[in-house]
Amino acid sequence: MTGLEKEKKVQFKKVPALVKGFKVLELLANSRTPLGVTEITNLLELNKSTVFNIVHTLLELGFLDSSPENKVRLGLKFHDLSRVADPYAVLISKIHPFLEEINRQTRLSVFLGLRSDHKAVIIDKVDSPQGIKVSSEIGMKIPLIAGSHGRALLSHLSDQQLDEILTAHKINPFTAKSCTSLGRIKQEIKKTREERFAYDDEGYLEGIRSLAIPILTGRSDFQSAVWIVGLKSQITDEMIPGYKKLLKQTGAHLEALFSR
């Protein structure tokens, strides 16, 4: 258990001003155009004077820049700070061509995700070209104790780390097929660790199947996985062996790539 994980078990109080400040930054990061105080206030449903003070504090610190018509956008200091996330960009740039190839061969949605505490975060994807498809947005956080993606991500962890995560929260079912037995979940994760492959049949979403592989990047702080998702009619029993072979071959290629 890391120092931060230990600290999280101690009761703490959120800092409301900090939460609101990051909401403003996130809104501006996702906006294609600069925004004014009134626009930010309406979009975030915050007090206008609060937004005014947050915006001007961030302007003074250099995390925002002013633009014409009294609007603001992310500043250079924010972009300098964001370079800390550069390893993620490197990871995505190396793996994305493999996502495209899997998508080309399967015509299914393909995702790359990382473990972030007790969630899986999607950091890259290639959507299915089919009219009916399963898709999620980049940046979306999804349950870790569910689906093939969860088992693939958790397979990176030691038995002790796994026990700490699995016992930290009550395991609730997502569908009628969800597994809630702690012992069985551990067995499935250990099987994924051995086989470098996981499969889920409606355990996370009804009518949805998924297949996943853990990705070894050579960095213990990056617990990553690639997974494909589709309707049961798009991932039939007959298709699974071929998809499994493709994913495992991809995992071997990526492992060789990151070991250079």
N, C-alpha and C positions, 0 to 999 in steps of 0.2 A: 504494500500500500504506500503510495506516495505521500509526501508531506501535505500537499493540497487536499488529497482524499481524506486524510486524517482530520484536517482542519474543517472540512465540510460537515463532519459529524458533530462538530461543536455548534451550538445554537448561534445564529448571527442574524443581524437585521440588514435588509437591503437598504441601500442609499438611494432614495427616490430621485434626487436630482441627477445622480449618475445614470440611473435607468432611463430617465427622460432624455438626457444628453445623448445617449447611444441610440435611442429611438430616432432622434433628429438626424444623427449621422447616417443611420441605416436608411432612412427615408431619402436623404440626399444622394446616397450611393446608388439607390435604385431608380432615381429620377433622371430622365434624359435631358432635362432642362433645369436651370437654377430655379429656386423657389423663394418666395417671400415669407415674411413672418406670418401673415394672415393665412397663406396657403398651408404652411406647416401646421399652424394652429388647427385649421379645419380638418386636415388629413389625419392628424394624430389625436384630435379631440382633447387638446390640452388647453390650459389657461394661457391667454395671449401674452400676459406679462411674463409668465414663466418661460414661454418660448422666446420672447424678446431677450430676456436675460441670458438664456442658454446660447442663443445665436451670437450675441455680442461677446460673450465670454470666449466662445470658440473662435470668433474672428480675431479677438485680441491675442489668443494663444497661437494663431496661425493655422488652426485646423480647418478653417473655412476662409474662402476668399469672397469678396463682394463682387457683384456683377451689375450691369446696368439695371435701372428700374428698382433699385434697393432690394435686389435678390441676392441669394448666396449659393455657393457651390462648394464642393470639397476643395480644401487648400493643399498646397504643396507639402506642408508639414504632415498632413494626414497620409498622403501618398508615400512620403519617406518612411513613416511609421509602418505602413502596410507592407513594406518590403520584408518584414519579419516573416510574412507568410509565403515568401518566395519558394521554400521547399515544396509547398503544395503545388505551385505552378510547374515546377520541374517534374513532380510526380505525374501531374495531369498530362503534360506534354509528351512524356514517355509512354504513357498507357493509352492515351486517346486513340492512336492508330489501331490498336488492338480492339478497342471498343467498336470502331468502325468496321473492322473485318468481321467481328462476331455478328454485328448487326447485318452485314451484307449476306452472311451465310445463313442466318436464322430468320431474318426479317422481324426480330423481336426487339423490344426496348432493352437497352443494356446500360447498366449503372456502375459507377465507381464510387465507393464510399469509404469513410473512415469512422473508427470508433471515437466518440467524444463523450467521455464519462459513461452514462447509462443510455446513450442514444447512438444511433447510426446517422451520419450526416452525408448526404449525397453531394459530391464535389464535382462530378462530371457525368454526362450521359449522352447517349445517342438514341433518339426516339425511333420507334417502329414506323416504317412507311405505310403500314396497313391502316385502313380506315378505322377499325376498332382496335384500340391499343391501350396498354397500361402505361401511364406516365406520371412522373413526379418532377417537381422543380428542383433545380440545383440550389443547394443551401437548405433544403428541407430536412428536418430531423424526424426520423422514424424510430419506432421501438427497437431496442436491441435484443430483447428476449422474445424474438419472433422471427419466423421466416428463415429461408436459407441464408440470407445476408447476415442475420444475427449469429447463426452458428459459425459461419465463415469468419466473421470478425472476432468472435469469442474464442475461436480455436487458436488464436495467436497467444492467448494468455496462459500463465502457469495454472496449475490446479488450485493453488492458494488464491490467486487473483480471481479465478473463476468462482470459487466459493464465496468470496467477499461480494462480488457483484450479484450473484444469484440469490444470496440471502439478504441483500439490502432492501429489496422490495418484494411485495406480494406478487406472485405470478398469476395474473388474471387471463382467462381465455379470450382470444380475439374472435374465434369462430367455434363451431361445434367440433371441429377437428383439431383444435389447438391442444398442445400437450402442456399440462400444468404440473406434471410429476417432476420434482426436482431431480430425482435419481435418473429418470429417463432422459431429461434434458441434458444432464451431464454426460450420459453415455453417448448421446447423439453428437455432442460437441467434441468429445474425445474421438469418436469415429471420423468426424470431419477433419480433425487434426491429423489422423493417420492417413486418410484417403485423399486429403487435399480437395475435398468436394462435399457439397451439401445440396440436398433436395427438399423442397417443401411442397406439399399438396394441400392447398386450401387451409394451411395452419395459421396464416396471417390474414388473408383476405379470401372471402368466399368466391369460388369459381376461378381462382387464380393459382397458377403453379409458378415456381421459380427454382432456378439452379444457380449455385454460387461456388466461387473458389476464393480461398484466402490468397493474398498476394504478399510474398516475401520481398521486402524492399531493402533489407539489410539494416533497417533502423527500428529499434524497439519502440520508439515513440510514434511510429506510423503503423497502426493496425488497420490494414486496408483489405478490401475485397471487391471483386467484380461479380455481378450477378445479372441474369437475364430473367425477364418476367413476361408472362403471357396468359391468355385465357386457356382453360383446359383443352379447348378445341384447337389451340395454337401450339400447345405442348402436349401431344398425345403420348400414350405409353410407348408407342413404336418409335417416337422421335427422341425420347429421353437418352438412350444409349449414344446416339450420334452427337447430341448436344453435350453430354457428359464428356465424350472424347475430345470435342472441340475445346471446351473450357479447360480441361486438364492439360491439353497441349499448349493452350495460351498461358496457363500458369507456369508451365515449364519454361517457355520462351521468356516470360517476364522475369522469372527467377534467375535465368542465365544473364539477362540484360542487366539486372541490378547487382549481380555479383561481379561485374567487370570492374 
